[in-house]
Structures are given as C-alpha cells and as structure tokens.
Amino acid sequence: METRDLGSTGHESTVAIFGAIALNWLEQEGANQMVELVLDRGVNHVDVAPTYGDAERKLGPKLRQHREEIYLGCKTQERDYDGARRKLERSLDRLGVDHIDLYQVHGLEYEAELEEITGDDGALAAFRDAKEEGLIGDIGLTSHGNPQLILDAMDRIDDLATVMFPLNPVVAAKGDDDHDYEAVLERAEEEGIGTLGIKAFAKGSWPSTEELPEADRPYANWYEPVDTPDEIRERFDFAASQGLSTVVTPGDPKLVAMVLDAATRYDGMAESEQRSLVEEARHDDSPVPEQLHH
C-alpha cells in the first residue's frame, strides 16, 4: 500500500489508516482478526479514541503484539489540563502501552473550545507536558465541521502536527465557507501539517429515527455509507486524490475489507472523474452535522 509523509512528523502513513471504532462492534476474537487483516494489508497507522466504546481495550492485545509496526493515534474530548491528563493516562492504561504516537484534540467544533484548549490550563498544556515526558509524540486535532475553526487552530497552535476533517464529493460539491476544506488542505501543505480525511464514504445523513429507528440501521456509521465495492473504490480514489496524507477507514467492520482492497489498488483518479463525482453529489445531504456550522 502506498505511503505518504504525514506532514512533518517524520512518519510515512499508509494511504489508508484504520479507524479502530470498528472494533467496538466485534467480540475480542473478531477484533484480533480485524487488526491482523489491517496489518496484513500493510496499514501502519491506527486511530482510536476513548469515546469509541470498548475499542481501546479491544485494540490492546494486537497493538501490543505489533507495537513497533503501528503509528498509534488517540484523542481526548477533554478541554482542560487535568481532564486531558486523566484521559491520556486512562487511554494508555486501556491500550496497555507506554506511549501514543499522535495525541489529538477530539472533535473541535466551537471557538470557545479553542480558547479553552489553548489557555494556560488548557488541554494543550497537558499534551505538551506529556510530550516532554515521552508519553506522546505528535500533537493533532480533529474536527467534524467548520473549516474556518481548523484554520484558526492552525494559526494559534504552532506545534500542531496533524488535522483530521471530513472530505468527500458531497462536501466538495457544497463550495461554501462551511465546507471549504480546500483552504485547510492548502494551509496544511504550506505548513507541513499532516491531513487525515474522515467521512470519505458518507453518502448522506440517515433517514430520521421515525422513518428508520437507529436499531434498524444496517451499518454502525454515524452517517449512511456507500456500500458496494465500486462506490467504495470511487470514494477512496476521490479522497486519496485530493492531497490528503491519508484516508481513515469507515466505522462499520463490514466495510473495512472493501476499503482496504480499494486502498491497495489505488493509483490516482483522473480530474474529469473527480469532477463528475462532485457534480453527482451536488444535491446530496451534507454528512457534516448542520448545527456545527454556527
């Protein structure tokens, strides 16, 4: 599988990285098999978070067995120093490892949060202390909406190594400020910041719970995904052709193998194909949560 520089981290990440939330839906044995599958395909970067149910614990056994082959990303939703430190220690404990390669502010959505995180007793101060102690390597952030806020964060956090955000034809088709991830990609490239694409396989929002109760959804994703090999390959090729460092695999274990297939076969995508995908998606629902735009 192709690898690309993860910004200036010194790590080359595979063009697909494993979103370990998928492990939450599996028993331990199935989780072990899935991690083996991912590693067999050459994936060398895994992303997990404490909010993903039992995913940290389920990742633990194979992670420890293959620790040297895996660049490990984890995150915290805590915004203050003490909370972030506690969450980091809990993740290290649940994963059973002594360091995390990339520790990320999880789900930055509001300006006020950025204020808190960057304050004297904010989460970033905890990250930096942990980095000095060798508990973490690089510092990143993730956001599901508001590209402008990501740009603000890049301005204010001078040791930011990576950013993670949604990128797919639906988002690219919107063409407004609320979806201007192109600006994020350009800035990241200028500053040597690694870029991780999420929601590459999002088709749109799920129907309302009245129309389709959550329990009846065929996939565990937050959004309705594309789910045929051809559509998945098309979506993977699109995301990987936008200048991202890497694309995160989707949250439902049933889709992971198809995405790994697409990633191992990736060899670029013609501009014309990219344009027609964006054109087709022009009237689709944005999978970026609406309320996060305000």
N, C-alpha and C positions, 0 to 999 in steps of 0.2 A: 504494500500500500504506500502511495506517495506520502512523503513528509514535507512539512513546511516550517520555516522559522516561526516560533511563537514569539513574535515581536523581538525584543532584545533580551529575552530571558536566557538565551543560550541553549534552550531546548528546541528540538525539532519535533513537533507533534504530527502524528498521522493526520491525514486529511479528514478522517472521521475519528471522533473521540466518543468514548462510551458514557452515555448518561445513565448512571447507576440507579436512578429512580426505578428503572425497570426491574431491579432485583426485589423491590418491595413486594411485588405480586407473586413471588415464587417461594417455594419451600427451600430450605438450605441446600439440598442436593441439586435442585434445579438452578439455584443461584450459582453454585460452584461450576455447573456445566456451562452456564451462560458466560461467566467470566473466562473460562477456558476457551470457549468459542471465539470470544472477542480477541483474546491474546493470540490464538492460533491464526487469526486473520491479520495479525501484525499490529493491532491497535496498541499504542504505547501511552495513552493519556486517558485517565478515568476521572469523571466528575461526579461528586456525591454531595449530599447536604443532610444536616440533622432533621430537616423537615420532611425528608423522604421516608417516613415511617421507619421500617427496620433496615433500610438499605445499607446504612453504615455497618451494622452488625453482620449482615449477610455478605457484604463485600469482604469483610475482615479475613476469613481463612485463606482465600486465594490471593488476596492482596499481600498478605504476609509471606506467602509462599513465593510470590513473584515480585517482591518489593522493588528489586533493582530494575525491573523492566518497565515499571509503571511510574509515570509522572502523575501525581495524585492531586487533584483539585478538590477542595472542600469549601464550605461557605458558612456565614452566620447572618442571621437576620437581626442580631443584637446591634444596637446603635451606640451604646455607651461602653466605656472602658471595661468595667467589671463584668458586665454581661457577656461581652465579646470574649474576654479571657476565659470565663467559665465555660462558654460554649465550645471554645477551642479545646480546652482540656477534656471536656466530655467527648468530643469527636475523636481525639487521639486515643482515648480510652476505649471507645466503642469499636474503632477501627483496629485497635491493638498495635499501633505503630508509634514511633517516637518523633516523626516529623511529617508535615504536609508540605508538598512542593509549591502549591499555589493556594493561598487562602483569600477568599473573596467576600466582599460585602454583598450580601444576597438580596436581590430584588429592590434596588434603589428606585423609588418612584416619586418622591417629593423633595422639593428644595429644602424644606425644614429638616429632612433627614440628613441631607448633605451637610447642612450647618452643624448638626449634632455629631455626625461621624468625624468631621474634620476639626472639631473643637478640642480643647486641651485634655478633657477626659472622655473623648470620643473613642469609637471602636478602632480608628486608625492608629491611635497612640498605642493601643493594646497590640495591634498587629505588628507595629514597629519594634516594640519591646520583645515580642515573641520571636521576631526575625533575628534580633541580636542574640537571643538565647539559642538559636538554631532549631526552634520548634516549627518555624515555617520558612519557606524560601521566598517566593514571589508574592506580590500583593495585587489582587484584581478586584473587579466589581462586576455585578450582573444587574441587568435591568430589563423589564418586560415592556416598557413603554418610554415615551418622552425622550427622543434622541437629544434634545437640547440640554437636558439634565446630564446626560452622559458627557456631552461636550464641556459643560460647566465643571463636572468632576475631573475631566482631563486637565482643565486649566488649574484646578486647585490642588490636585494630588500629584506631586512631582515624582513620586516613586511608584506610580501606577504601571503595572506590567501588562495587564490584560483587561479587556472588556468583553462581556458576553451580552448579546442582544438578539432580537428576532430578525430574521431575514428570509424572505421567501417572495414568490412572484406577487402574492396578494398585497403584501406590504409595499413592495417596489412599485406596484401599479398606482398606489394612492397619491404619490407625488406631492403631498403637502408637508408642512413643517412637523406635524405629529408623527410622520413616518419617514423623516429624512435621514435614514441610516447611511446613505451615501456619504453625507457630511462626516459621520462618525468614522466610516472606513477611511476616508481621505486623511482626516486628522490623525487617526491611529497610525497610518502608514508614515506620515511625516514624522511622528514622534517615536516610532519604533515600539508601538504598543500592539500586543497580540490581539486578534479578534476571533471570538468564538460565536458561531451562529446557532441560534436555537429556533425552534418552530419551523424549520425548513420544510417539514412535511405536513404543516397545518393546511387544511382545506378551508376551514372557517369555524365559527362557533358551533357548539352542539345546539340542536333544537331546544326550546325551553323545557324545563322539567315536567311541565304539564303534558307536552307532546311526547317526550321521551324521558321517563324517570332515569335518574343517574344510574340506578342499579341495572338498567337495561342497555346502557351504552355498550357497544361491542368492544370498545378499547378503553384503556385506563388513562388515555391522554386527557389533558385539560381542554383540548380542542378536538374537533373531528379531523382525523388524519386522512391523507390519501393512503390507499392500502393495496394497490396492485404493483407487481414488480416494475412495470413500465412507468407508472406515475412516480413511483419512488425513485427510480433511476433518473427520471427527468428532473425531479425536485432536487435530488442530490447534486446532479450535474450543474443545475442552476446556481445553487448556493455556493458550491465549490468554485464556480467561475466568477464570483463577484469580488474576489480579492480577499476573502476571509482567510485567516490562518487555518481554521478547521471548522467542521460541522458536527454538532452534537447529535448523537443518535436519539430517536424518539423514546418516550416514556413507557410504551407498552412492549413487553417482551416479545409479543407475536410479530412485531415489525422489525426487530433488531437484525435478524439474519438477512432480510431483504436489503436493508440499508448497508450492511457490511458487504454484500455482493456488489451493490452499486459502487461503493467506495473503492473496492479492489479493481473495478473495471473502469474507473473514472479516467477519461483522457481529454477533458476540456469540453466546451459546448460552444457551438457557433453563435455569434452575435444575433443572427436572424432568429435562431431557435429561442434564445433568451427573450428577444423582443416579443415573439408570438406568445410565449408563456405568460408574459406580463400582460399582454393585450387580452388574453383569455380570462385573466384573473381580475380584470378591471372592475367588474361588478360584484365580485365576491365580498363577503363579510370580512372585515379585518379580524384576524385572530389576536390582535393586540387589544388588551382589555380597555374598553372605552373610558371608564372612569379615571384611568391613569393619565389621560391627556390633560387633566385640569389641575 
